[in-house]
Amino acid sequence: MGLARTKNLSNLLVLLISFSCLEFGCAVDTITALQFIKDPEIKISSGGDFKLGFFSPRNSSYRYVGIWYAKLSESHVVWVANRDRPLKTSSGIRTISEDGNLVVLDEEKKIIWSSNVTNSVSNPSAQLLDSENLVLKENNTGSILRESFQHPSDSLLPNMKMITDTITSKNVQLTSWKRPFDPSVGAFFASIYLFNLPEMFIWNDSKPYWRSGPWNSRIFIGIPTMYSLYLDGFSLVDDKEGTFYFTFDFSNKSCYYIVP
C-alpha cells in the first residue's frame, strides 16, 4: 500500500513537472530568471553543436562562463563572458537579472559580469543558437537586445561578422587570450581596417603586427593561398553607408582564433 502510494506520488510529480515545462518552456538552450544554470550545469544548442556552461582552463581552479564545441574530443572554448573577472569557487550562477540583463553571479550573489543592456525589458530570455551565437532577446516582441556575435572573444565562427564602422569608429574585433590557458584579455586583437581598401590587421596593443593586404573582391592579396584553400566561403561586404564587415560560411563549422 505504502509503495503503491509512493509510486503514484512519483508519477504525479513527473506529470506536474512535464506540464510546468510545457507552460514555461523548459528549453535546454534557453536561460530565463526561472531557468538559470548553476555550476556545473550546462545549456546545449538545439542541434547539439555547442555548450554553454562553466569551465576551468588547464592547471587553473578559476571558473569562467563560456561556450565551446560539444562534439569535439578537445573542445576549443570560442567565447568567454567573465574574461577578466573569474569566479574563485564553483558556486557561480548564470541567470537573467531583474532589469533584464544576462548576468554571472558569484557565491555571494554579486554580479561579476553583465550584458549591460540599458533598456529595461519585461520578458527577457537568452538562447544559445546552433551558430554559437548567444542572443538576449525580449520575448514579447522578439527583438534582440544583445548577441555574443557582436561581442566576440578570440574566435571567428561561420556567419559572425568582423565589423568596422567608419562613421562611428565602432569595431567588432577579436581579442586574444592573455596566455594559452588564461582567457583574460590579451595584447593582440584582429580587426578590419580601411587604409585605401579594406584589409585585416592584427595589432599588438596599438602597433600593427600583421596585415593581410587589401581585399580584391575575392581574397586578401597578402594571402595568396586563399585562392587554393579558402576561395569559397569568405566575403567582405561594403554596405555603402560607411560600414564594412568580413565573414565566412563553411559547412564544416570551422573556427579561426587568435593565438596569444
C-alpha positions in Angstrom: 0.0 0.0 0.0 2.8 2.4 1.0 4.9 1.5 -2.0 1.9 1.9 -4.4 1.1 5.3 -2.9 4.8 6.4 -3.2 4.8 5.3 -6.9 1.6 7.2 -7.6 3.0 10.3 -5.9 6.2 10.0 -8.1 4.1 9.7 -11.2 2.1 12.7 -10.2 5.3 14.7 -9.6 6.6 13.7 -13.1 3.3 14.9 -14.7 3.4 18.2 -12.8 7.0 18.8 -13.9 6.1 17.9 -17.5 3.1 20.3 -17.5 5.3 23.0 -16.0 7.8 22.6 -18.8 5.0 22.8 -21.4 3.8 26.0 -19.8 7.1 27.8 -19.1 9.2 26.2 -21.9 12.0 24.2 -20.2 14.3 24.5 -23.2 17.8 23.1 -22.9 19.2 26.0 -24.9 17.5 28.9 -23.0 18.1 30.9 -19.8 15.4 32.9 -18.0 15.1 34.2 -14.5 13.5 30.9 -13.6 15.6 28.6 -15.8 19.1 29.7 -14.7 22.2 27.4 -14.6 24.4 26.7 -11.7 28.0 25.5 -11.9 28.5 22.8 -13.2 25.2 22.7 -15.2 25.2 23.5 -18.9 22.9 24.5 -21.7 23.1 22.9 -25.2 22.2 24.4 -28.5 19.2 22.8 -30.2 21.3 20.8 -32.7 23.8 19.8 -30.1 26.8 21.6 -31.6 27.6 24.0 -28.8 27.5 24.0 -25.0 27.2 27.0 -22.6 28.4 26.5 -19.1 31.2 26.8 -16.6 34.8 25.7 -17.2 38.3 25.9 -15.8 41.3 26.2 -18.0 44.1 23.7 -17.7 46.0 24.0 -14.4 43.6 26.6 -13.1 40.9 26.5 -10.4 39.3 29.7 -11.6 35.8 29.2 -13.2 34.6 31.0 -16.3 31.3 31.1 -18.2 31.9 30.1 -21.8 30.7 28.5 -25.0 32.6 25.5 -26.5 32.1 22.9 -29.2 30.1 20.0 -27.9 31.2 17.3 -30.3 35.0 17.7 -30.4 37.2 15.5 -28.3 39.3 18.5 -27.3 36.8 21.3 -27.2 38.0 24.8 -28.0 36.3 27.5 -26.0 35.0 30.0 -28.5 33.5 32.6 -26.2 34.1 33.7 -22.6 31.8 36.0 -20.6 33.8 36.9 -17.5 37.2 37.0 -19.1 38.8 39.4 -16.6 36.7 38.5 -13.5 36.9 34.8 -12.9 34.9 33.0 -10.3 37.1 31.7 -7.5 34.7 29.0 -6.4 32.4 26.5 -8.1 29.2 28.3 -6.9 28.6 30.5 -9.9 25.2 31.2 -11.4 24.2 32.3 -14.9 20.8 33.9 -14.9 18.6 36.9 -16.0 18.6 39.8 -13.6 15.6 41.9 -12.6 16.5 44.6 -15.1 16.6 42.0 -17.9 20.3 41.6 -18.2 22.2 38.4 -18.6 24.5 38.1 -15.6 27.0 35.9 -13.9 26.8 35.8 -10.1 29.4 34.7 -7.6 28.8 32.7 -4.4 27.5 35.8 -2.6 25.1 36.5 -5.5 27.1 39.6 -6.5 27.2 40.4 -10.2 30.7 39.9 -11.6 29.6 40.1 -15.3 26.6 41.7 -17.1 25.4 42.1 -20.6 25.0 45.8 -19.7 21.8 46.4 -21.8 20.4 49.7 -20.7 16.8 49.3 -21.9 14.8 47.5 -19.2 12.5 44.8 -20.6 9.7 42.8 -19.1 10.1 39.4 -20.6 13.7 38.6 -21.5 15.4 35.3 -22.2 18.8 34.2 -23.5 19.1 31.5 -26.1 22.2 29.6 -27.3 21.8 29.1 -31.1 23.4 26.4 -33.1 25.6 29.0 -34.8 27.2 29.6 -31.3 25.5 33.0 -31.1 24.1 33.6 -27.6 21.2 36.1 -28.0 19.5 38.1 -25.3 16.0 38.9 -26.5 12.7 40.4 -25.5 10.2 37.5 -25.9 7.1 39.7 -26.4 8.5 41.4 -29.4 11.3 39.1 -30.5 13.7 42.0 -30.6 17.4 41.1 -30.0 18.9 43.2 -27.2 22.5 41.8 -27.3 24.3 38.9 -29.0 27.7 37.3 -28.4 28.5 37.6 -32.1 28.7 41.4 -31.5 31.0 40.9 -28.5 33.3 38.1 -29.6 36.3 36.7 -27.7 39.2 35.3 -29.7 37.3 33.2 -32.2 35.7 33.9 -35.6 32.9 31.5 -36.5 30.8 31.0 -39.6 28.4 33.9 -40.2 30.0 36.0 -37.5 30.9 39.5 -38.7 34.1 41.4 -38.1 32.8 44.9 -38.5 34.4 48.4 -38.8 32.1 51.4 -38.9 34.0 54.4 -40.4 31.3 56.8 -39.2 31.1 55.8 -35.5 34.6 54.2 -35.3 33.0 51.2 -33.6 34.5 47.8 -34.4 33.6 44.2 -33.8 37.0 42.6 -33.4 38.7 39.5 -32.0 40.9 39.7 -28.9 43.4 37.1 -27.9 43.6 35.3 -24.6 46.4 36.6 -22.4 48.1 33.2 -22.3 47.1 29.8 -23.8 45.3 28.8 -20.6 44.3 32.3 -19.4 41.2 33.7 -21.1 41.6 37.2 -19.8 42.0 39.9 -22.4 45.4 39.7 -24.2 47.5 42.1 -26.1 46.6 41.0 -29.6 43.5 41.9 -31.5 42.3 41.5 -35.1 40.1 43.9 -36.9 39.1 45.1 -40.4 40.9 48.4 -41.1 40.2 50.8 -44.0 43.5 52.0 -45.4 42.8 52.7 -49.0 41.0 49.4 -49.4 39.7 47.3 -46.5 42.2 44.7 -45.1 42.6 42.7 -42.0 45.1 43.8 -39.3 46.4 42.1 -36.3 47.6 44.6 -33.7 49.9 44.1 -30.7 48.4 46.7 -28.4 48.4 49.8 -30.6 51.1 48.6 -33.0 50.4 46.8 -36.3 51.7 43.2 -36.0 50.5 41.7 -39.3 48.3 42.7 -42.2 46.5 40.7 -44.8 46.9 43.0 -47.7 43.9 44.7 -49.4 40.8 42.8 -50.3 40.4 42.4 -54.1 36.8 41.2 -54.1 37.9 37.6 -53.9 40.9 37.3 -51.5 43.2 39.3 -49.3 46.1 39.8 -51.7 48.7 39.3 -49.0 47.4 35.7 -48.5 47.8 34.1 -52.0 47.0 30.6 -50.6 43.4 31.8 -50.2 43.0 31.0 -53.9 43.6 27.3 -53.4 42.4 26.8 -49.8 39.7 29.3 -48.9 38.4 31.0 -52.1 34.8 29.9 -51.4 33.0 31.0 -48.3 34.8 34.2 -47.4 33.3 37.6 -48.2 34.0 41.3 -47.4 30.9 43.5 -47.7 30.6 47.2 -48.0 27.1 48.5 -47.1 27.9 51.8 -48.9 27.0 53.7 -45.7 30.4 53.6 -44.0 30.3 50.0 -42.6 32.5 47.1 -43.8 32.3 43.6 -42.5 34.2 40.4 -43.1 32.5 37.0 -42.7 32.6 33.4 -43.9 30.3 30.5 -44.2 31.6 26.9 -44.3 29.5 23.7 -43.9 32.1 22.1 -41.6 31.6 24.9 -39.0 35.3 25.7 -38.8 36.7 28.3 -36.3 39.5 30.8 -36.6 41.0 32.3 -33.5 44.0 34.5 -32.4 46.7 32.6 -30.5 48.4 34.7 -27.8 
